[in-house]
Amino acid sequence: MAFRIIFLEEFGEAFVPKRVAPYLREYLLKAGIPNTPYKFFGALFYLTAIITGALFIQYIYPYLLQYSQLVLLSASAVMWFVIQLSLATFFILLVYFYMDLRIYKRTKKLEEMLPDFLQVVSSNLKGGLSFENALWGAIKPRFSILANEMAEVSKKVMTGHDVSDALIELEQKYDSPMLRRSIDLMISELESGGNIADIIDRIVDNFKATKALKEDISASAVAYTIFIAAIVIIISPLLFSLSFNLLMIILSFVSKLSVTTGRVEALPFSFTEVAVDPDNFKLFSIMAICVISFFSSLIVSIVEKGNIKSGLKYIPIFLTGSLFMYYVFMNILSLVFKGMVL
């Protein structure tokens, strides 16, 4: 029997259920990926298998050698399956997170250019062009991603596709309520034979009013943003560094008292060493600051922009700023309280 080499694409396609494939393709299309990357899925499986094998040989297999062969085989199979499934789930979640961000950035980029593009389309319609030619004439290099999409729509219309079907295919590529509502209104106006230039002007005016309202809301939320940033970057590191130095003073004080009370047998009580490791407290402080910074950046994003995804840019700013101030306060307060720590 000849050995059949399983390529990455074939192997990746085998692990994608047939029922899931259409939904997966639709999701990837929103991220700007026209074809399902089966090779990537196959490579992901081999990567998880290699990592699982390394973990199994290094940590699990030596531990299972003390049991019988039956337990060894059954436990090895179960542990291999669980580890590889966990790794695959972890990598899939990472890929999903990346794809979700890509979809969001793509959608935001298109929505920023949509009002200007529609305004050009409206001007072309008022100049006497048909709707199809108005779309084609509005394609400019400055519209980048939207120009490419509209060029594809125009090519489909020129090759015999209905303009409504081509526009519906476009709206399915983006997770944008703004684009979807605009296309639905334009298609409805086309089918009813109304003045489409007038409806486009109303859509553009609505977009501008909505944008101005969002800017006003963001401006009114500046005070909350500054307050949260001050807590995360200054107050939180200051309190944790102050707590650390207070802990060092208490540990020094208790250690001295424990020695003193140990020598005086007449006292009805005695002090013992405090079972608190300063290094563990410092590690806890750093982890707590990182968690506070992460969730504070998301809160700032919700307050300022109304969604979480746009606040990812604040995460490195809050993290680096809060950790930097933590080490600054630690050094300053250590010098201040140096004489109290005996």
Secondary structure as GFF3:
##gff-version 3
##sequence-region A 1 342
A	DSSP	alpha_helix	8	14	.	.	.	ID=ss1
A	DSSP	alpha_helix	21	30	.	.	.	ID=ss2
A	DSSP	alpha_helix	38	55	.	.	.	ID=ss3
A	DSSP	pi_helix	56	60	.	.	.	ID=ss4
A	DSSP	alpha_helix	61	64	.	.	.	ID=ss5
A	DSSP	alpha_helix	69	126	.	.	.	ID=ss6
A	DSSP	alpha_helix	131	137	.	.	.	ID=ss7
A	DSSP	three_ten_helix	141	143	.	.	.	ID=ss8
A	DSSP	alpha_helix	144	158	.	.	.	ID=ss9
A	DSSP	alpha_helix	163	171	.	.	.	ID=ss10
A	DSSP	alpha_helix	177	192	.	.	.	ID=ss11
A	DSSP	alpha_helix	196	220	.	.	.	ID=ss12
A	DSSP	alpha_helix	222	230	.	.	.	ID=ss13
A	DSSP	pi_helix	231	235	.	.	.	ID=ss14
A	DSSP	alpha_helix	236	263	.	.	.	ID=ss15
A	DSSP	alpha_helix	278	305	.	.	.	ID=ss16
A	DSSP	three_ten_helix	309	311	.	.	.	ID=ss17
A	DSSP	alpha_helix	314	336	.	.	.	ID=ss18
###
